[in-house]
Amino acid sequence: MSNAPSGWDAAGEPHPLDAPARSSLNGPHAHFAERRGNVLRYPADVATFTALPEEPDATDWEDIATLVGPGEVVPLNGVRTPPPDGWEVVMRLAGVQLVDDGVRAAPYEEAVRLERKDVPEMLELVERTRPGPFLPRTIEMGTYLGVRRNGALVAMAGERLHPPGWTEISAVCTDEAFRGQGLATRLVLAVAHGIRGRGETPFMHAAASNTNAIRLYESLGFRLRRTTTFLAVRVPGHIPVVPVA
C-alpha cells in the first residue's frame, strides 16, 4: 500500500479512491459512462452513481439535471461543495472507506460464480437483506460469487466500482436463516482473492454506524483509509430538461 497521505497518491496526484465513481467511469468502466459536459453517470439499470467534478459550477449542476431528469434522486460521490438552492438533500450519511492492508484472501470452494440468469434470485436476496443498491445490470460491473443451499441462493458478494488499480467489494449479504456460519466472511475473502489475482487492490465502503461490519472487515485485514459522506440530492422539478446531444 502507498504511504502517501490520504487524498494523494505516491506521485502527488489526487487519489483515485477520493472520487471512486468518477475514477471508475473515466477508467475501467468507461464503457458504461453516460456523459454530459463534465458529468458522468452509470446507466440507470447498472448503478445509481453519478459523478461531478470535486467543485462543480452552475453548468455542471444543469448538466446533471439534464442527464437525470427533474425530480429524480441522485447519489453523488466525491463532491466537495453543496448543491445550489432548490436542490433538496434527501440523504447525508456518514461512511468509511476501507482498503486492503493484509487481507487474508483465499478461494472458497463452495462459492459459485453468479451469471445473468441468476439476477432474479440476486435481486430477491438483496430485497431481503438490504446490503445497498443492486440493480438488474449491476452484475456487469464485475465478478459476483454466491453460495447455494438446497439450490437456493443464500449469500453473495461481488465487485462494484473499479478505479484504476482498485476494485470495490460490495453487495455482501446473507439470508437471515443462514447467518452465523461465516458465509459472508468467506465470500469477501474469495472476492478479494480474485481481485488480487488481477494485480489490483480490494477496497470497501460501509456506513459509519455499521460498527459490526467494520469490525469484521478490519479483522479480515482491511484498514480505515478515510471517512466519507454518502450524499443524495433531488433534482428540482422546475429545471428544464435539454436533450442530450
C-alpha positions as CSV (number, residue, x, y, z in Angstrom):
1,M,0.0,0.0,0.0
2,S,1.2,3.5,-0.7
3,N,2.5,5.6,2.2
4,A,1.2,8.8,0.6
5,P,-1.2,10.9,2.8
6,S,-4.9,10.3,2.3
7,G,-6.1,12.4,-0.7
8,W,-3.0,12.0,-2.8
9,D,-1.2,9.1,-4.4
10,A,2.6,8.5,-4.3
11,A,3.1,10.8,-7.3
12,G,1.3,13.7,-5.6
13,E,-1.8,13.4,-7.8
14,P,-5.4,13.2,-6.4
15,H,-6.0,9.6,-5.2
16,P,-8.5,7.6,-7.4
17,L,-10.3,6.5,-4.3
18,D,-11.2,10.0,-3.3
19,A,-13.8,10.0,-6.1
20,P,-14.1,6.3,-6.9
21,A,-17.2,6.6,-9.2
22,R,-15.6,9.3,-11.3
23,S,-12.3,7.3,-11.4
24,S,-14.1,4.2,-12.5
25,L,-16.2,6.0,-15.2
26,N,-13.0,7.6,-16.6
27,G,-11.1,4.3,-16.3
28,P,-12.0,0.6,-16.5
29,H,-15.8,1.4,-16.5
30,A,-15.6,4.0,-19.3
31,H,-17.7,1.7,-21.5
32,F,-20.6,2.3,-19.1
33,A,-20.3,6.1,-18.9
34,E,-23.1,8.4,-19.9
35,R,-21.7,11.9,-20.2
36,R,-22.8,15.4,-20.5
37,G,-20.1,18.1,-20.1
38,N,-18.1,17.2,-17.0
39,V,-20.8,15.0,-15.5
40,L,-20.7,11.2,-15.8
41,R,-23.1,8.5,-14.6
42,Y,-23.7,4.8,-14.9
43,P,-26.8,3.7,-16.9
44,A,-29.8,3.7,-14.6
45,D,-30.1,-0.1,-14.5
46,V,-26.4,-0.6,-13.8
47,A,-25.7,1.6,-10.8
48,T,-27.0,4.7,-9.1
49,F,-23.7,6.6,-9.1
50,T,-23.4,10.0,-10.7
51,A,-20.0,11.8,-10.7
52,L,-19.4,15.5,-10.8
53,P,-16.1,17.4,-10.5
54,E,-15.0,18.0,-6.9
55,E,-16.1,21.6,-7.1
56,P,-19.0,21.7,-9.7
57,D,-20.1,25.0,-11.2
58,A,-23.6,26.0,-12.3
59,T,-23.2,24.4,-15.7
60,D,-22.3,21.1,-14.1
61,W,-25.5,21.1,-12.0
62,E,-27.5,22.0,-15.1
63,D,-25.9,19.1,-16.9
64,I,-26.7,16.6,-14.1
65,A,-30.3,17.8,-14.1
66,T,-30.5,17.2,-17.8
67,L,-28.9,13.7,-17.6
68,V,-31.1,12.5,-14.8
69,G,-34.3,14.4,-15.1
70,P,-36.4,16.8,-12.9
71,G,-37.5,15.4,-9.5
72,E,-35.0,12.4,-9.6
73,V,-32.8,11.5,-6.7
74,V,-29.1,11.4,-7.4
75,P,-26.4,9.8,-5.3
76,L,-23.2,11.9,-5.5
77,N,-19.6,10.9,-5.0
78,G,-16.5,13.0,-4.3
79,V,-18.3,16.4,-4.4
80,R,-16.9,19.0,-2.0
81,T,-19.4,21.8,-2.5
82,P,-23.1,21.8,-1.5
83,P,-25.8,21.7,-4.2
84,P,-27.4,25.0,-5.4
85,D,-30.6,26.5,-4.0
86,G,-33.6,24.4,-4.9
87,W,-31.8,21.1,-4.8
88,E,-33.0,19.0,-1.8
89,V,-30.6,16.9,0.1
90,V,-32.5,13.7,0.8
91,M,-29.7,11.7,2.4
92,R,-26.5,12.6,4.2
93,L,-24.9,9.5,5.8
94,A,-21.5,9.2,7.4
95,G,-19.4,6.5,6.0
96,V,-16.0,4.9,5.9
97,Q,-13.7,3.7,3.2
98,L,-11.6,0.6,4.0
99,V,-8.6,-0.7,2.0
100,D,-6.7,-3.9,1.8
101,D,-3.9,-3.9,4.4
102,G,-3.0,-7.6,4.6
103,V,-6.4,-9.2,3.9
104,R,-6.2,-13.0,4.2
105,A,-7.6,-13.5,0.7
106,A,-8.4,-17.1,-0.2
107,P,-10.6,-19.0,-2.6
108,Y,-13.9,-20.5,-1.3
109,E,-14.7,-23.9,-2.8
110,E,-18.4,-23.7,-2.1
111,A,-18.8,-20.3,-3.9
112,V,-20.1,-20.3,-7.4
113,R,-19.8,-17.5,-10.0
114,L,-23.2,-15.9,-10.5
115,E,-24.4,-15.2,-14.0
116,R,-27.1,-13.1,-15.7
117,K,-29.6,-16.0,-15.3
118,D,-29.1,-15.7,-11.5
119,V,-30.1,-12.0,-11.4
120,P,-33.7,-12.5,-10.3
121,E,-32.5,-14.5,-7.3
122,M,-29.8,-11.9,-6.6
123,L,-32.4,-9.2,-6.6
124,E,-34.6,-11.2,-4.2
125,L,-31.7,-11.8,-1.8
126,V,-30.9,-8.1,-1.9
127,E,-34.5,-7.2,-1.2
128,R,-34.5,-9.5,1.9
129,T,-31.1,-8.4,3.3
130,R,-30.7,-4.7,2.2
131,P,-26.9,-4.5,1.6
132,G,-27.3,-1.5,-0.6
133,P,-28.3,-0.7,-4.2
134,F,-28.2,-3.6,-6.6
135,L,-29.9,-3.3,-10.0
136,P,-30.7,-5.6,-12.9
137,R,-27.4,-4.9,-14.6
138,T,-25.1,-4.4,-11.6
139,I,-23.7,-7.9,-12.2
140,E,-22.0,-6.4,-15.3
141,M,-19.7,-4.3,-13.1
142,G,-17.6,-7.3,-12.1
143,T,-17.5,-10.8,-10.7
144,Y,-20.2,-11.9,-8.2
145,L,-19.9,-15.0,-6.1
146,G,-22.7,-16.8,-4.3
147,V,-23.4,-19.7,-2.0
148,R,-26.4,-22.0,-2.6
149,R,-28.0,-24.3,-0.1
150,N,-30.6,-26.8,-1.4
151,G,-30.4,-25.0,-4.7
152,A,-31.4,-21.6,-3.3
153,L,-29.1,-18.5,-3.3
154,V,-28.4,-17.7,0.4
155,A,-25.3,-15.4,0.3
156,M,-23.3,-13.4,-2.1
157,A,-20.7,-10.7,-2.6
158,G,-19.1,-9.1,-5.6
159,E,-17.3,-6.3,-7.4
160,R,-18.7,-2.9,-8.0
161,L,-16.7,0.3,-8.5
162,H,-13.4,-0.1,-10.4
163,P,-11.0,2.8,-10.2
164,P,-7.7,2.1,-11.9
165,G,-5.8,-0.4,-9.9
166,W,-8.6,-0.9,-7.3
167,T,-11.8,-2.9,-7.1
168,E,-14.6,-2.3,-4.6
169,I,-16.2,-5.3,-2.8
170,S,-19.9,-4.8,-2.4
171,A,-23.4,-6.4,-2.1
172,V,-22.1,-8.5,0.8
173,C,-25.3,-10.2,2.2
174,T,-26.5,-13.4,3.8
175,D,-30.1,-14.6,4.2
176,E,-31.1,-14.3,7.8
177,A,-31.6,-18.1,8.2
178,F,-28.0,-18.8,7.3
179,R,-26.2,-16.1,9.3
180,G,-23.5,-17.0,11.8
181,Q,-21.9,-19.6,9.5
182,G,-19.2,-17.3,8.2
183,L,-20.5,-17.3,4.6
184,A,-20.1,-13.5,4.2
185,T,-16.5,-13.7,5.5
186,R,-15.5,-16.5,3.1
187,L,-17.2,-14.7,0.2
188,V,-15.4,-11.4,0.9
189,L,-12.1,-13.2,1.1
190,A,-12.8,-15.1,-2.1
191,V,-13.7,-11.9,-4.0
192,A,-10.6,-10.3,-2.6
193,H,-8.6,-13.3,-3.9
194,G,-9.9,-12.7,-7.4
195,I,-9.1,-9.0,-7.3
196,R,-5.6,-9.7,-6.0
197,G,-5.2,-12.2,-8.8
198,R,-5.6,-9.4,-11.4
199,G,-2.9,-7.4,-9.6
200,E,-5.4,-5.0,-8.1
201,T,-6.2,-3.9,-4.6
202,P,-9.6,-4.5,-2.9
203,F,-11.4,-1.8,-1.0
204,M,-14.9,-1.4,0.6
205,H,-17.4,1.1,1.9
206,A,-19.6,0.9,4.9
207,A,-21.9,3.2,6.9
208,A,-20.0,4.5,9.9
209,S,-22.9,3.4,12.1
210,N,-22.4,-0.3,10.9
211,T,-19.8,-0.9,13.6
212,N,-20.2,-4.7,13.5
213,A,-19.4,-4.9,9.8
214,I,-16.5,-2.5,10.2
215,R,-15.0,-4.6,13.0
216,L,-15.5,-7.7,10.8
217,Y,-13.7,-6.2,7.8
218,E,-10.9,-4.9,10.0
219,S,-10.4,-8.3,11.5
220,L,-10.1,-9.7,7.9
221,G,-7.2,-7.3,7.2
222,F,-8.9,-4.1,5.9
223,R,-8.0,-0.8,7.4
224,L,-9.6,2.6,7.5
225,R,-8.4,4.9,4.7
226,R,-10.7,7.8,5.3
227,T,-14.1,8.8,6.4
228,T,-16.6,10.0,3.8
229,T,-20.2,11.1,3.3
230,F,-22.8,9.3,1.3
231,L,-24.9,12.1,-0.2
232,A,-28.1,12.0,-2.3
233,V,-29.9,15.1,-3.7
234,R,-33.1,15.6,-5.5
235,V,-33.1,17.5,-8.8
236,P,-35.5,20.5,-8.7
237,G,-38.7,19.8,-10.6
238,H,-38.7,23.2,-12.4
239,I,-35.3,22.8,-14.2
240,P,-36.0,22.4,-17.9
241,V,-34.5,19.3,-19.4
242,V,-32.4,19.8,-22.5
243,P,-32.0,16.8,-24.8
244,V,-28.5,15.2,-24.6
245,A,-26.6,15.8,-27.8
